[in-house]
């Protein structure tokens, strides 16, 4: 299935929002700390690569990838 650029951007933004929420809940970080953790990660970089298809995965799976970076 092919997604348009706007669909891709929406999916990435929704996933990013979910990741920030999960980081805040699971790691007891403040919102600015969670933003920093997500935005400065390799996972976030991969999420923006359409070829990785990471945006198709569940937020839990992508969060596990983020946790695997540490």
C-alpha angles and dihedrals in degrees: 000000000000121000127203122241091255091050090049092050091049092050092049092049092048091049091048090053091050092048092052090050092049092048091050093048100041101035098033092232126153118250094259090048091049091049089051092048093051100038094049096049132105087230090062089049091051091046089062092054107088091202091063090061087206088138088069093060128089119269089243092056093047090047089053088054089051091050090049090063094071 
